[in-house]
Amino acid sequence: MRVWFITGASRGFGALIAEAALKAGNAVVATARDPNTVTARLGQHERLLATRLDVTSDAEAHEAAGQAVKKFGRIDILVNNAGYGLLGAIEEASAAETAKLFNTNVFGLLGVTRAVLPHMRRQRSGHVINISSVGGYTGYPGWGVYGATKFAVEGISEALSAEVAPLGIKVTVVEPGFFRTDFLDETSLARTAQHIDDYRESVGNTRAHAADANHGQRGDPRKLASAFIALVNAKNPPLRLPLGSDTVERIEAKNAFVARELTEWRTLATSTDFTDEAA
């Protein structure tokens, strides 16, 4: 039996992953700002601990991790799932809206990770899974600030993987595409208060697509939850795991674009090195 610690576990991906982990015979520490919402969603279970955690509070993160270890003795898998979206042009996003988003999606993830890693280091084992997005690999108009938080999660995950590998701890950053969850609902997606008319042909199209695509997305959330079980069972899990054919398509397109651009600009790119004057 492995012990999962999942943030944002009262709905969406978090709840489905928690359900899949329980079904697989594991123990789950399912956190949310209101633990009653976890119990209402997942029910009562001897292998389930529903506990309060606002990821923006370092104190609550350490308290929740301590409760997990007190009840189950260890934490084997951390799923940093809590977060929300912000739809709007970069210029439209206010400093307050931007700071609030980073506080949850980036600083909250860091705080929870810092609270859990001491327990994994003591065990010399564990798997940290950070949920990013296709928007953490490639930029979209209207998702710039949200994407920036996920680009940060990608960089954190990549560096963390190298830091903790000698300690027996694995790291994976998961990049879901658009799945049929409530992400595009008001419960998970904020919109900038300011709308600038000049962006109607770029960001305006994204706003319209978000409204039209809601609950018609390509991805199946339950299949995503099953993929998490396969991921943690892998002997050598990947650093990055894209989920959804839309994500795979976008990654392939970006990689091809980067390769073409690098080829075109390689001479200038490499011309800035020091040259050996003596030669």
C-alpha positions as CSV (number, residue, x, y, z in Angstrom):
1,M,0.0,0.0,0.0
2,R,1.4,3.4,-1.1
3,V,0.3,6.7,0.4
4,W,-0.8,9.5,-1.9
5,F,-0.9,13.1,-0.9
6,I,-3.1,15.0,-3.3
7,T,-3.9,18.7,-3.3
8,G,-7.1,20.1,-4.7
9,A,-8.8,16.7,-4.2
10,S,-12.4,17.7,-3.8
11,R,-13.3,17.8,-7.5
12,G,-11.8,17.6,-11.0
13,F,-8.6,15.7,-11.6
14,G,-7.8,15.6,-7.9
15,A,-10.9,13.8,-6.9
16,L,-10.7,11.3,-9.8
17,I,-7.0,10.5,-9.1
18,A,-7.9,10.0,-5.4
19,E,-10.7,7.6,-6.4
20,A,-8.4,5.7,-8.7
21,A,-5.7,5.4,-6.0
22,L,-8.2,4.1,-3.4
23,K,-9.6,1.6,-5.9
24,A,-6.0,0.4,-6.5
25,G,-5.7,-0.4,-2.8
26,N,-3.6,2.6,-1.8
27,A,-4.1,5.2,1.0
28,V,-4.9,8.8,0.1
29,V,-4.5,12.0,1.9
30,A,-6.9,14.2,0.0
31,T,-6.6,17.9,0.8
32,A,-8.8,20.9,0.1
33,R,-9.6,24.3,1.6
34,D,-12.7,22.7,3.1
35,P,-12.1,19.0,3.9
36,N,-15.9,18.5,4.1
37,T,-16.0,18.9,0.4
38,V,-13.6,16.0,0.1
39,T,-15.7,13.7,2.2
40,A,-18.8,14.8,0.3
41,R,-17.1,13.8,-2.9
42,L,-15.2,10.7,-1.9
43,G,-17.2,9.4,1.1
44,Q,-15.8,7.8,4.3
45,H,-12.9,5.3,3.9
46,E,-10.4,3.8,6.3
47,R,-7.6,4.5,3.9
48,L,-8.7,8.1,3.2
49,L,-7.7,11.1,5.2
50,A,-9.5,14.3,4.3
51,T,-7.6,17.3,5.6
52,R,-7.6,21.0,5.3
53,L,-5.0,22.7,3.1
54,D,-4.9,26.1,1.5
55,V,-1.8,25.7,-0.6
56,T,-1.0,29.4,-0.2
57,S,-0.3,28.7,3.6
58,D,3.1,27.2,4.4
59,A,1.9,26.5,7.9
60,E,-1.1,24.5,6.7
61,A,1.1,22.6,4.2
62,H,3.4,21.4,7.0
63,E,0.4,20.6,9.2
64,A,-1.2,18.5,6.5
65,A,2.0,16.6,5.7
66,G,2.5,16.0,9.4
67,Q,-1.0,14.6,9.7
68,A,-0.4,12.3,6.7
69,V,2.7,10.8,8.3
70,K,1.1,10.5,11.7
71,K,-1.8,8.5,10.2
72,F,-0.1,6.4,7.5
73,G,3.6,6.6,8.5
74,R,4.9,7.9,5.2
75,I,4.2,9.8,2.0
76,D,5.0,7.9,-1.2
77,I,3.4,10.0,-3.9
78,L,2.8,13.8,-4.0
79,V,0.4,15.1,-6.6
80,N,0.5,18.9,-6.8
81,N,-2.9,19.4,-8.5
82,A,-4.4,22.5,-6.8
83,G,-4.6,25.5,-9.1
84,Y,-6.8,27.6,-11.4
85,G,-6.8,29.3,-14.7
86,L,-6.8,33.0,-15.8
87,L,-8.1,33.9,-19.2
88,G,-7.1,37.3,-20.6
89,A,-4.4,39.1,-22.6
90,I,-1.1,39.7,-20.8
91,E,-1.7,43.4,-20.9
92,E,-5.2,42.9,-19.5
93,A,-4.1,41.0,-16.5
94,S,-3.6,43.3,-13.5
95,A,-0.7,43.0,-11.1
96,A,-3.2,41.8,-8.4
97,E,-4.7,39.1,-10.7
98,T,-1.2,38.0,-11.7
99,A,0.1,37.8,-8.2
100,K,-2.9,35.9,-6.9
101,L,-2.5,33.3,-9.7
102,F,1.2,32.8,-9.1
103,N,0.6,32.6,-5.4
104,T,-1.5,29.5,-5.9
105,N,-0.1,27.8,-9.0
106,V,3.6,28.4,-8.3
107,F,4.3,29.5,-4.7
108,G,1.6,27.1,-3.4
109,L,3.1,24.2,-5.3
110,L,6.6,25.1,-3.9
111,G,5.2,25.4,-0.4
112,V,3.6,22.0,-0.4
113,T,6.7,20.4,-2.0
114,R,8.9,21.9,0.7
115,A,6.6,20.4,3.3
116,V,6.6,16.9,1.8
117,L,10.2,16.5,0.7
118,P,11.7,16.1,4.2
119,H,9.6,13.0,4.7
120,M,10.6,11.6,1.3
121,R,14.2,12.4,1.9
122,R,14.1,10.5,5.2
123,Q,12.5,7.5,3.4
124,R,15.0,7.8,0.5
125,S,12.0,7.3,-1.8
126,G,9.0,9.0,-3.3
127,H,7.5,10.4,-6.4
128,V,6.6,14.0,-6.9
129,I,4.0,14.6,-9.6
130,N,3.4,18.2,-10.6
131,I,0.4,19.0,-12.9
132,S,1.3,21.4,-15.6
133,S,-0.6,21.9,-18.8
134,V,-0.1,21.9,-22.6
135,G,0.0,25.6,-21.9
136,G,3.2,25.0,-19.9
137,Y,4.9,23.8,-23.0
138,T,3.6,26.1,-25.6
139,G,2.0,29.6,-25.4
140,Y,-1.5,30.5,-26.4
141,P,-3.1,34.0,-26.8
142,G,-5.3,34.6,-23.8
143,W,-3.5,32.1,-21.6
144,G,-0.2,34.0,-21.3
145,V,-0.2,34.6,-17.5
146,Y,-1.7,31.2,-16.7
147,G,0.8,29.6,-19.1
148,A,3.6,31.5,-17.3
149,T,2.7,29.7,-14.1
150,K,2.8,26.4,-15.8
151,F,6.1,27.2,-17.6
152,A,7.4,27.9,-14.0
153,V,6.1,24.5,-12.9
154,E,8.0,22.8,-15.8
155,G,11.3,24.5,-14.9
156,I,10.9,23.7,-11.2
157,S,10.1,20.1,-12.0
158,E,13.1,19.7,-14.3
159,A,15.6,21.1,-11.8
160,L,14.0,19.3,-8.9
161,S,14.3,16.0,-10.7
162,A,18.1,16.4,-11.0
163,E,18.3,17.5,-7.3
164,V,16.4,14.6,-5.7
165,A,17.4,11.8,-8.1
166,P,20.4,10.8,-5.9
167,L,18.0,10.6,-2.9
168,G,15.8,8.0,-4.6
169,I,13.0,10.4,-5.3
170,K,11.4,10.7,-8.8
171,V,9.8,13.7,-10.4
172,T,7.2,13.9,-13.2
173,V,5.5,16.9,-14.7
174,V,2.2,16.0,-16.2
175,E,0.9,18.1,-19.2
176,P,-2.8,17.6,-19.7
177,G,-4.5,19.0,-22.8
178,F,-8.1,20.0,-22.7
179,F,-10.1,17.5,-20.7
180,R,-13.9,17.4,-20.1
181,T,-13.8,18.7,-16.5
182,D,-15.0,21.9,-14.9
183,F,-11.7,23.8,-15.7
184,L,-13.5,26.2,-18.0
185,D,-16.3,26.8,-15.5
186,E,-16.3,29.8,-13.1
187,T,-15.2,27.5,-10.3
188,S,-11.8,26.9,-11.8
189,L,-11.3,29.7,-14.3
190,A,-11.0,33.4,-13.6
191,R,-11.2,36.0,-16.3
192,T,-9.4,39.3,-16.3
193,A,-11.6,42.3,-15.2
194,Q,-10.2,44.4,-18.1
195,H,-11.0,43.6,-21.8
196,I,-9.1,45.6,-24.4
197,D,-10.8,45.8,-27.7
198,D,-7.6,45.7,-29.7
199,Y,-7.2,42.1,-28.7
200,R,-10.6,40.9,-30.0
201,E,-9.1,39.0,-32.9
202,S,-6.6,37.1,-30.8
203,V,-7.7,36.8,-27.2
204,G,-11.3,37.4,-28.2
205,N,-11.1,34.2,-30.3
206,T,-9.7,32.3,-27.3
207,R,-12.5,33.6,-25.1
208,A,-15.1,32.4,-27.6
209,H,-13.4,29.0,-28.0
210,A,-13.3,28.5,-24.2
211,A,-17.1,29.1,-24.0
212,D,-17.8,26.9,-27.0
213,A,-15.5,24.0,-26.0
214,N,-16.7,23.8,-22.3
215,H,-17.7,20.2,-21.5
216,G,-17.0,19.2,-25.1
217,Q,-13.2,18.8,-24.7
218,R,-11.4,15.9,-26.3
219,G,-9.9,14.4,-23.1
220,D,-11.6,11.8,-20.9
221,P,-10.8,12.7,-17.2
222,R,-11.3,9.1,-16.0
223,K,-8.8,7.9,-18.5
224,L,-6.4,10.5,-17.1
225,A,-6.9,9.2,-13.6
226,S,-6.1,5.7,-14.9
227,A,-3.0,7.0,-16.5
228,F,-1.7,8.3,-13.1
229,I,-1.9,4.7,-11.8
230,A,0.2,3.5,-14.8
231,L,2.6,6.4,-14.2
232,V,3.3,5.6,-10.5
233,N,3.6,1.9,-11.3
234,A,6.3,2.5,-13.9
235,K,9.8,1.4,-13.0
236,N,11.3,4.4,-14.8
237,P,8.7,7.1,-15.0
238,P,9.3,10.0,-17.4
239,L,10.2,13.5,-16.5
240,R,7.4,14.8,-18.7
241,L,4.1,13.0,-19.4
242,P,1.8,14.7,-22.0
243,L,-1.8,13.5,-21.7
244,G,-4.2,13.9,-24.5
245,S,-3.8,13.7,-28.2
246,D,-4.1,17.5,-28.4
247,T,-1.1,17.9,-26.2
248,V,0.9,15.5,-28.2
249,E,0.0,17.4,-31.4
250,R,1.0,20.8,-29.9
251,I,4.3,19.4,-28.5
252,E,5.2,17.9,-31.9
253,A,4.3,21.2,-33.7
254,K,6.4,23.3,-31.3
255,N,9.4,21.0,-31.4
256,A,9.3,21.2,-35.2
257,F,9.0,25.0,-35.1
258,V,11.9,25.3,-32.7
259,A,14.1,23.0,-34.8
260,R,13.3,25.0,-38.0
261,E,14.1,28.3,-36.3
262,L,17.3,27.0,-34.7
263,T,18.5,25.8,-38.1
264,E,17.6,29.2,-39.7
265,W,19.4,31.2,-37.0
266,R,22.2,28.8,-36.0
267,T,25.0,30.9,-37.5
268,L,24.1,34.0,-35.7
269,A,23.3,32.0,-32.5
270,T,26.8,30.5,-32.4
271,S,28.7,33.6,-33.5
272,T,28.7,35.2,-30.1
273,D,31.3,32.8,-28.6
274,F,34.8,34.0,-27.8
275,T,37.3,33.2,-30.5
276,D,40.9,32.1,-29.9
277,E,42.8,35.2,-31.1
278,A,46.1,33.4,-30.9
279,A,44.9,31.0,-33.5
